[in-house]
Amino acid sequence: MSIRLPHDLEIEILVRLPAVKSLLRFQCVCKSWKSLISSPTFISMHVQHGESADNYTHLLHCEGYKDYQLLYTDASFSEFQELAYPCQMRGINYEVLDCRGLILFVTTSRPTYGAGHDYLESQLILWNPAIRMSMTLPQAGIDVPNSNKYYAYGFGFDHTSNDYKVLRMVFGRYKPFPPQAQLYKLHTGAWETFRVADDFQYAIAASPQALVNGASHWIGYHSNFIESEYPDELAMVIVLFDMCDEELRVMKLPDRLTYLDANSTARIGISGGLLCLMEHKPRKNAYWNWNWNIWLMEEYGIVESWTKQFTIDLNGYYLFSFKNNEKILGERREELVFYDPKTDRFINLGGIKAKGTVFAANAFVESLVLLNGSE
């Protein structure tokens, strides 16, 4: 005599499985399971549980002399596996964003002769590394009639409409003006024009984004900086775009973090779920001194809550923080290492050597998003 579990209990059991390979196999058990597992409601429940249970895995993107390398690793960074990219990497600049189990690749190619110093936007690809499925976004229609321009991108999730969104902005490099912007929604599969207020006079200085509290964040600055002929220092702000209310706003930084000179470097990220700022200011006559100051916004939206956590010395330009832990990834003596602020120690990642420079890193939960196309 067979005993059938209650439907609600079946859902509770299946939604807690972190590995999507098991769910894909279980679709063959019966028609009802196939229908359940492929339903948009179950897919959303599964990725939401994965995030709440902290079931994160990681991708490291490396650029070598001749080719690119993609490394997949578990939550503990103890095992590494090389994956194939979903597209042919032929450009010279890549931005890699992540949100709720999906990766957004933004590839750019070399400028054509006479096109100024701009990179040419190539393609935007959404990819689910867990199920190895991808889709290329349609070409965006809005641009700026100016050869001196650059692009900035945001990628996030709107929990009110249960939809993924991609923000594309086009900025003038030397002439300040409100950016031209478009918003792509996965449910509709189309770009919509997004109007930026005429009095919005801020530009984005550094990408990629940091996705916190349902909003994309970038380091930005006021357009007055562009008009200065010989600016000695950059007055920084945080530019953010809320994926739910679709509003572009500015968040101030405290005075001690607002001004950086031209030789300084700053990166925005997420550490332990909090907005993080990694700031490097070289010593006089010692540019290659890689002392980085790590700051956390301990209460989101409260400017006064920015607190310096620690200073580390990592021999590398690129530093990466992760939303699911407090360690900082960097390069030391040509090997990938973690810095653990709790123990003030460097942790060697099993002698792993990337084929070149790590230029992007992602933390993501395995999901079934894109299993049925752009559901």
matplotlib code that plots the C-alpha trace (Angstrom):
import matplotlib.pyplot as plt

x = [0.0, 1.5, 1.4, 1.3, 2.6, 0.4, 1.0, 2.1, 4.7, 6.0, 6.6, 8.3, 10.7, 11.5, 11.9, 14.7, 16.9, 19.8, 21.1, 19.0, 20.4, 18.3, 15.2, 15.8, 16.0, 12.9, 10.9, 10.9, 9.3, 5.7, 3.8, 2.6, 6.2, 7.3, 4.5, 5.3, 9.0, 8.8, 6.1, 7.0, 5.7, 7.9, 11.0, 10.5, 10.0, 13.1, 15.5, 14.0, 14.7, 18.2, 19.0, 17.4, 19.3, 22.6, 23.1, 25.6, 28.2, 30.7, 32.0, 35.5, 36.1, 39.8, 41.4, 44.6, 47.0, 45.1, 41.9, 39.4, 38.8, 35.6, 36.0, 33.1, 33.5, 31.4, 30.5, 33.7, 36.0, 37.5, 36.8, 37.2, 35.7, 36.3, 33.2, 32.5, 31.2, 27.7, 29.1, 32.3, 34.5, 35.8, 35.5, 38.0, 35.8, 33.3, 30.9, 29.4, 26.4, 24.5, 21.0, 19.0, 20.6, 21.1, 24.3, 24.2, 27.1, 27.7, 30.3, 31.9, 34.2, 36.9, 35.9, 35.8, 38.1, 36.9, 34.6, 36.6, 37.7, 34.4, 33.9, 31.1, 28.3, 28.1, 25.5, 23.8, 23.3, 21.4, 22.8, 21.8, 25.0, 23.2, 21.2, 23.5, 20.7, 21.1, 19.3, 20.5, 18.6, 17.2, 19.1, 18.4, 17.1, 18.2, 21.6, 23.3, 24.3, 27.8, 31.0, 32.2, 29.9, 29.9, 27.4, 26.5, 24.3, 22.2, 20.6, 18.2, 14.9, 11.5, 9.8, 6.6, 6.2, 8.3, 10.4, 14.1, 15.1, 18.1, 18.9, 20.9, 22.2, 24.2, 26.3, 28.2, 31.9, 32.7, 29.4, 27.2, 23.6, 21.0, 21.7, 19.5, 18.1, 16.1, 14.7, 14.4, 11.9, 12.2, 8.4, 7.7, 11.0, 11.2, 13.0, 11.1, 12.3, 13.1, 13.0, 15.7, 14.8, 16.3, 17.9, 19.8, 23.4, 25.3, 27.3, 28.6, 32.4, 32.9, 31.2, 30.0, 27.0, 26.5, 23.0, 21.6, 18.1, 16.6, 18.7, 21.7, 24.5, 27.5, 30.2, 29.3, 30.1, 28.5, 28.7, 30.7, 33.7, 33.5, 33.5, 36.7, 39.7, 42.2, 40.3, 42.6, 40.0, 36.8, 33.7, 32.1, 28.5, 26.6, 24.2, 21.4, 18.5, 15.6, 14.3, 10.8, 9.9, 12.2, 13.8, 17.3, 18.6, 21.8, 23.1, 25.7, 29.0, 30.5, 33.1, 36.0, 35.0, 33.7, 37.0, 39.5, 42.5, 43.1, 45.5, 43.1, 40.9, 37.5, 35.3, 31.8, 30.6, 28.7, 30.2, 28.1, 25.0, 26.0, 27.1, 30.9, 33.4, 37.0, 39.3, 43.0, 45.0, 48.7, 51.4, 53.6, 56.3, 55.0, 52.1, 52.5, 51.7, 48.5, 46.9, 43.2, 40.7, 37.5, 34.3, 30.8, 27.5, 26.2, 22.7, 21.4, 20.7, 22.2, 25.3, 26.7, 26.8, 29.8, 32.5, 36.0, 36.5, 40.1, 43.1, 44.7, 47.7, 46.9, 49.2, 46.6, 44.3, 41.1, 39.4, 36.1, 33.7, 30.8, 27.3, 27.3, 30.5, 32.8, 36.0, 37.8, 39.2, 42.4, 45.7, 48.9, 52.1, 50.2, 47.9, 44.2, 43.8, 41.1, 41.6, 39.6, 39.1, 38.0, 41.4, 43.5, 44.9, 45.3, 43.8, 45.4, 42.8, 44.5, 47.2, 44.7, 46.3, 44.0, 45.0, 45.6, 43.8, 40.5, 38.3, 34.9, 33.4, 29.8, 28.0, 24.8, 22.2, 21.4, 18.0, 15.7, 15.1, 15.1, 14.1, 11.0, 12.6, 11.8, 9.1]
y = [0.0, 3.3, 6.3, 9.8, 12.8, 15.8, 18.3, 21.1, 18.7, 17.8, 21.4, 22.0, 19.1, 20.0, 23.7, 23.0, 21.1, 23.4, 21.6, 22.2, 19.0, 17.0, 19.0, 18.6, 14.8, 14.8, 16.3, 12.8, 11.2, 12.1, 14.7, 16.5, 17.0, 18.2, 20.7, 21.8, 22.2, 24.1, 26.5, 30.2, 30.1, 27.1, 28.6, 31.9, 30.0, 27.9, 30.9, 32.8, 29.8, 29.5, 33.1, 32.9, 29.7, 31.3, 28.6, 30.6, 29.4, 31.6, 32.4, 33.9, 35.5, 35.6, 37.4, 36.0, 37.0, 35.1, 33.9, 34.0, 31.5, 31.0, 29.2, 27.8, 27.1, 26.1, 28.3, 27.3, 28.0, 24.5, 23.0, 24.7, 23.7, 25.4, 26.2, 27.3, 30.8, 31.1, 33.4, 33.8, 36.3, 38.5, 42.0, 43.9, 44.9, 42.9, 43.7, 40.8, 41.4, 38.9, 38.8, 35.9, 33.0, 34.9, 36.4, 39.4, 39.6, 43.0, 42.8, 45.7, 45.7, 47.9, 51.2, 51.6, 54.1, 57.7, 56.7, 58.6, 56.8, 55.0, 51.3, 50.0, 48.2, 44.7, 42.5, 41.8, 38.1, 36.7, 33.3, 30.8, 28.9, 26.2, 24.9, 26.3, 28.2, 31.7, 34.4, 37.4, 40.6, 42.6, 45.6, 48.7, 51.6, 54.8, 56.3, 59.7, 61.7, 62.2, 60.2, 61.0, 58.7, 55.7, 53.1, 52.0, 49.1, 47.9, 44.5, 43.6, 42.1, 43.8, 41.8, 43.7, 42.5, 39.3, 40.4, 40.8, 44.2, 45.5, 49.3, 50.8, 54.4, 56.4, 59.3, 62.0, 61.8, 65.5, 67.3, 67.0, 66.2, 63.8, 60.3, 58.6, 55.5, 52.4, 49.5, 45.9, 43.7, 39.9, 39.3, 41.6, 40.9, 44.5, 47.7, 50.7, 54.3, 55.6, 59.3, 60.8, 64.2, 67.2, 68.4, 65.1, 66.2, 63.2, 60.7, 57.2, 57.0, 53.3, 50.1, 47.4, 47.8, 46.7, 45.3, 45.9, 46.4, 45.9, 48.8, 49.0, 51.3, 52.8, 55.3, 58.7, 62.4, 65.7, 67.0, 70.0, 67.7, 67.2, 71.0, 71.5, 71.8, 70.4, 68.7, 67.7, 65.8, 63.9, 64.7, 61.2, 60.3, 57.0, 56.9, 54.3, 53.0, 51.4, 48.4, 48.6, 52.3, 52.8, 56.0, 57.2, 58.9, 60.0, 59.0, 61.2, 60.0, 61.3, 64.0, 61.6, 59.5, 62.2, 63.5, 61.4, 62.7, 61.8, 58.9, 57.2, 54.2, 53.3, 50.2, 49.6, 46.2, 44.1, 42.4, 40.3, 41.8, 45.4, 48.1, 48.2, 50.7, 49.6, 52.7, 52.9, 56.1, 55.6, 57.0, 59.8, 58.5, 54.9, 54.3, 50.5, 50.4, 48.5, 49.5, 49.3, 50.7, 48.8, 50.7, 49.3, 51.1, 49.5, 51.0, 51.2, 54.8, 56.4, 58.4, 58.6, 54.7, 54.4, 52.8, 51.9, 48.2, 47.4, 48.1, 45.3, 45.0, 43.1, 43.1, 43.6, 46.2, 44.1, 43.4, 41.6, 41.3, 38.9, 39.3, 36.0, 36.5, 39.1, 37.9, 39.9, 38.2, 39.4, 38.5, 38.0, 36.8, 35.8, 33.5, 34.0, 34.6, 35.5, 38.0, 37.1, 40.2, 38.2, 36.4, 39.0, 36.2, 35.5, 32.2, 30.6, 29.1, 25.7, 27.1, 28.1, 30.3, 32.1, 32.3, 36.0, 38.6, 38.1, 40.9, 40.0, 37.7, 36.7, 35.1, 33.4, 30.8, 27.9, 28.5, 27.3, 30.8, 30.7, 27.0, 27.9, 30.8, 34.3, 33.4]
z = [0.0, -1.1, 1.1, -0.5, 1.3, 1.7, -1.2, 1.2, 2.8, -0.7, -1.4, 1.9, 1.3, -2.4, -1.8, 0.8, -1.7, -2.4, -5.5, -8.6, -10.2, -7.8, -8.6, -12.3, -11.9, -9.7, -12.5, -14.0, -11.0, -12.0, -13.9, -10.8, -9.6, -13.1, -13.1, -9.5, -9.9, -13.2, -11.9, -11.4, -7.8, -6.8, -8.6, -6.6, -3.3, -3.9, -4.6, -1.7, 0.7, -0.7, 0.1, 3.6, 4.3, 3.1, 0.5, -1.6, -4.1, -5.9, -9.3, -10.0, -13.4, -14.5, -17.4, -18.8, -21.5, -24.2, -22.7, -19.9, -17.1, -15.0, -11.7, -9.7, -6.0, -3.1, -0.1, 1.8, -1.2, -0.7, -4.1, -7.5, -10.9, -14.2, -16.2, -19.8, -20.4, -21.9, -24.7, -26.6, -24.7, -27.5, -26.1, -24.1, -21.1, -19.1, -16.3, -14.4, -12.1, -10.0, -8.4, -7.0, -8.9, -12.2, -13.7, -16.1, -18.5, -20.1, -22.8, -24.7, -27.7, -29.1, -30.5, -34.3, -36.0, -35.4, -32.5, -29.9, -26.8, -26.1, -25.9, -28.0, -26.2, -27.5, -25.8, -22.5, -21.5, -18.6, -17.4, -14.8, -14.0, -12.0, -15.0, -17.7, -19.5, -20.9, -22.9, -24.8, -24.1, -27.1, -28.2, -26.2, -28.4, -26.5, -26.9, -26.7, -29.8, -28.4, -29.0, -25.5, -23.5, -21.3, -19.9, -16.4, -15.5, -12.6, -12.1, -9.4, -8.3, -7.6, -4.9, -5.3, -8.9, -8.5, -11.5, -12.5, -13.9, -15.8, -15.7, -18.5, -18.3, -20.8, -19.4, -21.2, -20.3, -20.4, -20.8, -17.8, -18.4, -16.9, -18.2, -20.7, -19.1, -20.0, -17.9, -19.0, -17.3, -17.6, -17.4, -20.4, -22.3, -23.4, -22.7, -21.3, -21.3, -17.8, -17.4, -15.1, -13.5, -15.3, -12.0, -11.4, -11.8, -10.7, -12.7, -11.8, -11.2, -10.7, -11.5, -10.9, -8.5, -5.0, -4.6, -1.1, 0.2, -3.2, -4.7, -7.0, -5.6, -7.3, -6.4, -8.0, -8.1, -8.9, -12.5, -11.2, -11.0, -14.8, -15.4, -13.4, -15.7, -13.2, -10.4, -7.5, -5.5, -6.2, -4.1, -3.8, -3.2, -3.6, -6.5, -6.0, -8.0, -6.1, -8.2, -6.6, -6.9, -9.9, -8.6, -9.0, -5.8, -4.1, -0.7, 1.0, 2.5, 5.7, 5.3, 6.1, 3.1, 0.7, -0.7, -2.5, -4.5, -8.1, -7.2, -4.7, -5.5, -4.0, -4.6, -3.3, -2.3, 0.2, 3.3, 5.5, 4.0, 4.7, 2.3, 2.1, 0.9, 0.2, -0.1, -1.0, -0.6, -1.6, 0.6, -0.7, -3.1, -2.6, -5.0, -4.8, -1.1, -1.0, 2.3, 2.0, 4.5, 4.8, 5.9, 6.6, 6.7, 9.9, 9.6, 6.0, 5.0, 8.1, 6.9, 10.5, 10.7, 8.3, 10.5, 9.6, 10.3, 9.6, 7.3, 5.2, 2.9, -0.3, -3.3, -6.0, -7.5, -7.3, -4.0, -3.6, -0.7, -0.5, 0.7, 2.7, 4.7, 6.1, 4.4, 1.7, -1.4, -3.0, -4.5, -2.5, -4.1, -7.2, -5.2, -4.3, -0.6, 1.9, 4.7, 7.8, 9.9, 12.9, 13.1, 11.3, 9.2, 5.5, 4.3, 1.2, -1.0, -1.4, -3.6, -6.3, -8.9, -11.4, -15.0, -14.9, -12.9, -11.1, -12.5, -11.1, -8.4, -7.7, -4.8, -5.9, -4.9, -7.2, -8.8, -11.5, -13.0, -16.8, -16.7, -18.8, -20.6, -19.3, -16.8]

ax = plt.figure().add_subplot(projection="3d")
ax.plot(x, y, z, "-o")
ax.set_aspect("equal")
plt.show()
